[in-house]
Amino acid sequence: MASLSAQHQAIADFLSEHALALAQAASLQLPDRPAGSSEAALLEEIRSHCQPLADALLMNSVSLIEAHLEHVRHEPGPSPARDEQLRQQLNALRQALSQRLTIMHYNLTLPYFYAGQEVLSKPAAMVEAPTQSALANDAPLVEAAREYLMHLLAGRRTEALAGIRQALRAGTNVRDIYLHIFMPVQREIGQLWHQGKVDVAQEHYCTAATELAIATLHAYLMAAPRNGRRLVAATLSGDLHVMPLRIVSDFLESDGWDAYFLGASTPAASVWQAVVAHRAELLVVSASMSHHVGRVRELLALRPDACADTCVLVGGAPFNADPQLWQAVGADAWAPDAMSAITEAKRLFSGKTRRGVLV
């Protein structure tokens, strides 16, 4: 009998190869059709459930299908009717699989379908963005953070950046600006977007302004002595949410690393080429959403022999939701935040040689 991982691989391959046919079969079993939805749009939505299900099976992580459904239930907006649509789609997809898989393989998919149904059985309010502000009254630098956010929401980028420079002149540590201004403000903006209080244009403006602010602080981080080690940092193809990775990369630079930051949506082959070209000892990869995790797994499966000794540190929301997921993708470590990334990097390289020196 094939091992459990081999069976999961076989099911995942089937889902990936036959996603359209499964969507077509499932659509025929739906009791209701969404009003105003075209046949093509319906098929594409059902098909979109197949890859997260395949990834969840491959990595033995129900959190991947849960995260996928929590995301799509908010498109175009959470409602009991929307949840019912998704429940019907999952049931229809499960029925389509029951007619095409062996009983053993079909049974292996059931925990993932049940987990998805459990997510959709909860009122949408329970999985929406938290209503509590990310800028708590007792948080460090909260007044500076609120002023920064106020200027950004008003479209006053110059004034927002001036406030950051003022915090520096007042002696505020650069890391504290990242931790207590940039990061909570970005979380707050994300919450405001989920609540419909800011639109996409405002969210993009605020994010771009903070990216500029981060770039202006980069030189201050380079004051730390270099440790002689190099890293490459990237998100993979299709993943455009790069700011958390940028912060991790900057924090590691502040701890002495030389970082080669590739940014967003980088093809896997280009990532490994950069690792080889820059003789990086550490590769840092972020996945912002559940459907990006499969690309991380594929990247590490394609590791060239020249990078056999390169350590891989992963992070991002899917890994935070499932703290064992980093092992399933084949990484060497996982860090939930920037400060933890420094700790993990030190752990990974404790006692390892660097250019002939024992550290």
Secondary structure as GFF3:
##gff-version 3
##sequence-region A 1 359
A	DSSP	alpha_helix	4	17	.	.	.	ID=ss1
A	DSSP	alpha_helix	19	27	.	.	.	ID=ss2
A	DSSP	alpha_helix	39	48	.	.	.	ID=ss3
A	DSSP	alpha_helix	50	58	.	.	.	ID=ss4
A	DSSP	alpha_helix	62	72	.	.	.	ID=ss5
A	DSSP	alpha_helix	80	98	.	.	.	ID=ss6
A	DSSP	alpha_helix	103	121	.	.	.	ID=ss7
A	DSSP	three_ten_helix	124	126	.	.	.	ID=ss8
A	DSSP	alpha_helix	142	153	.	.	.	ID=ss9
A	DSSP	alpha_helix	157	169	.	.	.	ID=ss10
A	DSSP	alpha_helix	174	177	.	.	.	ID=ss11
A	DSSP	pi_helix	178	182	.	.	.	ID=ss12
A	DSSP	alpha_helix	183	194	.	.	.	ID=ss13
A	DSSP	alpha_helix	200	221	.	.	.	ID=ss14
A	DSSP	beta_strand	230	236	.	.	.	ID=ss15
A	DSSP	alpha_helix	243	254	.	.	.	ID=ss16
A	DSSP	beta_strand	258	266	.	.	.	ID=ss17
A	DSSP	alpha_helix	268	277	.	.	.	ID=ss18
A	DSSP	beta_strand	282	286	.	.	.	ID=ss19
A	DSSP	three_ten_helix	290	292	.	.	.	ID=ss20
A	DSSP	alpha_helix	293	301	.	.	.	ID=ss21
A	DSSP	three_ten_helix	305	307	.	.	.	ID=ss22
A	DSSP	beta_strand	311	315	.	.	.	ID=ss23
A	DSSP	alpha_helix	317	321	.	.	.	ID=ss24
A	DSSP	alpha_helix	325	329	.	.	.	ID=ss25
A	DSSP	beta_strand	333	334	.	.	.	ID=ss26
A	DSSP	alpha_helix	338	349	.	.	.	ID=ss27
A	DSSP	beta_strand	353	354	.	.	.	ID=ss28
A	DSSP	beta_strand	357	358	.	.	.	ID=ss29
###
